[in-house]
Amino acid sequence: MKLYDVYPLFDINIVKGKGCQVWDEKGDEYLDLYGGHAVISIGHAHPHYVEMISNQVAQLGFYSNSVINKLQQELADRLGELSGYDDYQFFLINSGAEANENALKLASFYNGRTRILVQEKAFHGRTSLAVEATHNPKIIAPINANGHVAYLPMNDLPAWEAELAKGDVCAVMIECIQGVGGIRLVTPEFMQGLRELCDKYDTVLICDEIQCGYGRSGKFFAHQHTGVRPDIITVAKGIGNGFPMGGVLISPKFVPVYGQLGTTFGGSHLACAAGIAVLDVMKQDNLVENAAKVGAYLMEELKKFPQIKEVRGQGLMIGMEFEEPIKDIRRKLLFEKKVFTGVSGTNVIRLLPPLCLSMEEAEEFLKRFKEVL
């Protein structure tokens, strides 16, 4: 059987990782400034993570959500403490798209509405309603194009108010730092105004923290830079450091109903062990603070490169926009300088390294990047 050909692949087979380095089958070492789409949060093969997962799978990897799983509550307690949302409720699933699907479903159950507002260039997933909320017509199948979503300009509060004033908006879903959209940031003024408008019109405010959350921005959640508290927060990617996990943090104003939400694999014993290990390491190694410090240094240094049109981001979520397409620069970085990076569109290079990236590794990246430019 052939694989369904949906990914353009680099001719590199990565077989090993440690910290912010990965190795291919030939033994060549690469500096990982992408973390597999921001998934690797605490670094590849962290010893505590490996031990937690190994011990758990040797004891019990999975049983159904029809019985008590104390690891779920332990994970929720740790997350509440570190994130500052210990008064919220937590629902565990398997991926970011699934988290957003459940968030939007909860919002619609709450106010009975069906219309959604998202940012232009938004990316919220590839399934059903999540893909309709993604501003990319190429990946929205006709069966998903159901007219639920309006795409609005980022930071243009009057445009959002005009839609909210119609009184039929179920939810507003925001990436406070857009990932696929090019590392673009909302302003605190916009978010604070949006919070007030959502309260006024009884619309649910959802922050999609799947890429920008979990410490990446230099705060636990990117929206915490803006001084607002959303009604629902979605998480995935870095939550499991490579183990497939997603979650929804849910305001106390939502009352759970048996059978309304559900999952087979979400919150399994093995998944929870991975999630607890990630939070252990984030706390012990001060990774949120490290992301803020190393990210600020990287951005300051990158702004000195005359070839870069604009540097955007917060913490270890950085975008570098060029006047010209960056395909050749990225290929040289990868094949000549052995550095993994990402892209947004044709002109933006994305940096999403593990949150344990050291100053020395940041300097090494800057050295190699300068040589390419």
C-alpha positions in Angstrom: 0.0 0.0 0.0 1.3 3.5 -0.9 1.0 6.4 1.5 -1.5 9.0 0.5 0.7 11.8 -0.9 -0.3 14.9 1.0 3.0 16.2 2.2 5.9 17.7 0.2 8.8 16.0 2.0 12.5 17.0 2.5 14.7 14.0 1.7 15.8 13.7 5.4 14.9 10.8 7.7 15.2 12.0 11.4 15.7 9.1 13.7 16.9 10.6 17.0 16.5 13.7 19.1 17.9 15.2 22.3 17.1 18.7 23.6 17.2 21.1 20.7 19.1 18.7 18.4 18.0 16.0 16.0 19.9 13.5 14.0 19.2 11.8 10.6 19.8 8.2 9.7 23.2 9.2 8.3 24.3 10.6 11.6 24.2 14.2 10.6 23.2 16.6 13.5 20.7 19.4 13.1 19.7 22.4 15.3 16.0 22.2 15.7 14.4 25.7 15.5 11.0 24.4 14.6 10.2 21.7 17.1 8.0 19.8 14.7 5.4 22.6 14.3 5.8 23.9 17.9 5.0 20.4 19.3 8.3 19.8 21.1 8.0 22.1 24.2 10.5 20.6 26.8 13.0 19.3 24.3 13.5 16.0 22.5 13.8 12.8 24.7 13.9 14.7 28.1 14.9 12.1 30.7 12.0 12.8 33.0 9.5 12.6 30.1 11.0 9.3 28.9 10.8 7.9 32.4 7.2 9.0 33.1 5.9 7.5 29.8 8.0 4.3 30.1 6.8 3.6 33.6 3.2 4.4 32.8 3.0 2.2 29.6 4.6 -0.6 31.5 1.8 -0.3 34.1 -1.3 0.7 32.2 -1.4 2.6 28.9 -5.2 3.0 28.4 -8.6 2.3 29.9 -11.9 3.9 29.1 -13.3 7.2 30.4 -16.1 5.2 32.1 -13.8 4.7 35.1 -11.9 7.0 37.4 -8.4 8.1 36.1 -6.7 10.0 38.9 -4.0 11.1 36.5 -6.5 13.4 34.7 -7.2 15.3 37.9 -3.5 15.5 38.7 -2.8 17.0 35.2 -5.7 19.4 35.6 -4.4 20.5 39.0 -0.9 21.1 37.7 -2.1 23.0 34.7 -4.4 25.2 36.8 -1.6 26.1 39.0 0.9 27.0 36.3 -1.5 28.7 34.0 -3.4 30.7 36.6 -6.7 29.1 35.6 -7.3 26.8 38.6 -11.0 27.9 38.7 -11.6 26.6 35.1 -12.7 23.1 34.1 -10.6 20.9 31.8 -11.7 18.5 29.0 -9.0 16.3 27.4 -9.0 15.1 23.8 -6.4 14.3 21.2 -5.5 17.2 18.9 -5.8 20.9 18.3 -8.6 20.6 15.7 -10.5 18.5 18.1 -10.0 21.0 20.9 -11.4 23.8 18.6 -14.4 21.6 17.5 -15.3 21.0 21.1 -14.9 24.7 22.1 -17.2 25.8 19.3 -19.7 23.1 20.1 -19.7 24.3 23.8 -20.2 27.9 22.7 -23.2 26.9 20.5 -24.8 24.8 23.3 -24.3 27.8 25.6 -26.1 30.5 23.5 -27.9 28.5 20.8 -26.3 30.4 18.0 -24.4 29.3 14.9 -22.2 32.2 13.6 -18.5 32.5 14.3 -16.0 35.4 13.8 -12.3 34.7 13.2 -9.4 36.7 12.0 -8.3 36.9 8.4 -5.4 34.4 7.9 -6.8 32.3 10.8 -5.8 28.7 11.1 -7.9 26.6 13.5 -7.6 23.1 12.1 -8.6 20.8 9.3 -11.8 19.1 10.5 -15.4 20.0 10.0 -16.1 23.4 11.7 -12.5 24.0 12.6 -11.5 24.0 8.9 -14.4 26.3 8.1 -13.0 28.7 10.7 -9.6 28.4 8.9 -9.1 31.3 6.3 -7.9 29.1 3.5 -10.4 28.2 0.8 -8.1 25.6 -0.7 -8.6 23.2 2.3 -12.3 23.8 2.9 -14.2 21.1 1.2 -17.7 21.9 -0.1 -19.2 19.8 2.6 -17.5 22.1 5.2 -18.5 25.4 3.6 -21.7 26.0 5.5 -21.6 29.8 5.9 -21.0 29.8 9.7 -17.9 31.9 9.6 -17.0 35.6 8.9 -13.3 36.5 8.5 -12.4 39.9 9.9 -9.3 42.1 9.9 -7.0 41.7 12.9 -7.1 44.6 15.4 -9.9 46.4 13.6 -12.3 46.6 16.6 -15.1 48.5 14.7 -15.3 45.8 12.1 -15.8 43.2 14.9 -18.3 45.3 16.7 -20.4 45.7 13.6 -20.8 42.0 13.3 -21.3 41.4 17.1 -24.0 44.0 17.2 -26.1 41.9 14.9 -26.7 39.7 18.0 -26.4 36.4 16.3 -22.7 35.6 16.9 -22.1 32.3 18.8 -18.3 32.7 19.3 -15.3 34.8 18.5 -12.2 32.6 18.1 -8.8 34.4 18.3 -5.1 33.4 17.9 -3.4 36.1 19.9 -0.3 35.3 17.9 -1.1 33.8 14.5 1.1 31.0 13.5 0.3 29.9 10.0 -0.9 33.5 9.4 2.6 34.8 9.7 3.4 35.5 13.4 1.0 38.4 13.6 0.0 39.8 17.1 -3.2 41.2 18.4 -3.0 44.4 20.4 -4.0 44.5 24.1 -6.5 47.3 23.2 -8.2 45.1 20.6 -8.5 42.2 22.9 -9.8 44.2 25.8 -12.4 45.8 23.6 -13.3 42.5 22.2 -13.8 41.1 25.7 -16.2 43.9 26.6 -18.1 43.4 23.3 -18.4 39.6 23.9 -19.8 40.3 27.4 -22.2 42.9 26.0 -23.6 40.6 23.3 -23.4 37.3 25.2 -20.9 35.9 22.7 -18.3 33.3 23.8 -14.7 34.5 23.6 -12.4 31.6 22.6 -8.6 31.9 22.6 -6.9 29.3 20.4 -3.6 28.7 22.2 -2.7 25.6 20.3 0.5 27.0 18.8 1.1 30.2 20.8 0.3 28.8 24.2 1.9 26.6 26.8 4.8 28.9 27.6 5.9 29.7 24.0 5.1 33.4 24.1 7.0 34.0 27.4 3.8 33.8 29.4 1.9 30.6 30.0 -0.7 31.8 27.5 -0.3 34.4 24.7 -3.5 36.1 25.7 -2.0 36.9 29.1 0.0 39.6 27.4 -3.3 41.4 26.7 -4.9 41.4 30.1 -8.0 39.5 29.2 -9.5 36.2 30.4 -11.3 34.2 27.6 -14.3 32.0 28.3 -12.7 29.0 26.6 -9.0 28.3 25.9 -7.9 25.5 23.5 -4.5 23.8 23.8 -2.6 21.0 22.0 0.9 20.7 20.4 3.3 21.4 23.3 1.0 19.9 25.9 2.3 16.4 25.3 5.8 17.2 23.8 5.0 14.8 20.9 2.4 12.7 22.4 -0.9 13.4 20.6 -3.0 15.5 23.1 -5.4 18.3 23.1 -7.5 20.1 25.8 -10.1 22.7 26.4 -10.0 25.0 29.5 -13.6 26.0 30.2 -14.9 28.9 32.2 -17.1 28.1 35.3 -20.0 29.7 33.6 -20.4 26.5 31.5 -22.3 23.7 33.2 -21.3 20.2 32.0 -24.0 17.8 30.8 -23.4 14.0 30.6 -23.0 12.9 27.0 -22.7 16.4 25.5 -19.0 15.9 24.9 -17.0 12.7 24.7 -13.8 11.0 23.5 -12.4 7.5 23.3 -8.7 8.1 23.6 -8.6 11.6 25.1 -7.1 11.8 28.6 -5.7 8.2 28.6 -3.3 7.1 31.3 -0.4 7.3 29.0 -1.4 10.7 27.6 -1.8 12.1 31.1 1.7 10.8 32.1 3.1 12.7 29.1 1.2 15.9 30.0 2.2 15.7 33.7 5.9 15.2 32.7 5.7 18.3 30.5 4.4 20.5 33.3 6.9 19.1 35.7 9.8 20.0 33.4 8.3 23.4 32.5 8.1 24.3 36.2 11.5 22.8 37.3 13.5 24.3 34.4 11.7 27.6 34.3 10.9 27.2 30.6 8.4 30.0 30.3 10.9 32.4 31.7 13.6 30.9 29.4 11.3 31.4 26.4 10.9 35.1 27.3 14.6 35.7 27.8 16.0 33.8 24.8 13.2 34.9 22.6 13.8 38.6 23.4 17.5 38.1 22.7 16.9 36.4 19.3 14.4 39.1 18.2 16.8 41.9 19.2 19.6 40.3 17.2 17.5 39.4 14.2 16.3 43.0 13.9 20.0 44.0 13.2 20.0 41.9 10.0 19.4 44.4 7.1 18.1 41.6 4.8 15.0 41.1 7.0 12.1 43.4 6.3 10.3 42.8 9.6 10.8 40.7 12.8 7.6 39.8 14.7 6.7 37.7 17.7 6.9 37.1 21.4 9.0 34.7 23.3 10.1 31.7 21.2 7.4 32.3 18.5 9.2 34.4 15.9 8.5 35.4 12.3 11.0 37.0 9.9 9.4 38.5 6.9 11.5 39.1 3.7 10.8 41.1 0.6 11.4 38.1 -1.6 10.3 34.4 -1.2 12.4 32.6 1.4 12.4 29.1 -0.2 16.1 29.2 -1.1 17.2 30.7 2.3 15.3 27.9 4.2 16.8 25.2 2.0 20.3 26.5 2.5 19.7 26.7 6.3 18.5 23.1 6.3 20.9 21.4 3.9 24.0 23.5 4.2 23.8 24.7 7.8 21.7 21.9 9.3 19.0 24.1 10.9 15.3 23.2 10.8 12.9 26.2 10.5 9.4 26.7 9.4 7.5 29.0 7.0 4.4 31.1 6.8 3.3 31.7 3.2 6.1 32.4 0.8 8.0 35.3 2.5 8.1 34.5 6.3 10.4 32.1 8.1 9.0 30.8 11.4 11.0 29.9 14.5 9.3 27.6 17.0 12.1 25.9 18.8 11.8 23.9 22.0 11.3 26.1 25.0 14.6 24.9 26.4 16.6 26.6 23.7 19.8 28.0 25.4 21.5 31.3 24.7 24.4 29.4 23.2 22.1 27.6 20.8 20.5 30.9 19.9 23.9 32.4 19.2 24.8 29.3 17.1 21.6 29.8 15.0 22.3 33.5 14.5 25.9 32.6 13.3 24.6 30.0 10.8 21.7 32.2 9.6 24.1 35.1 9.0 26.3 32.9 6.9 23.4 31.9 4.7 22.2 35.5 4.2 
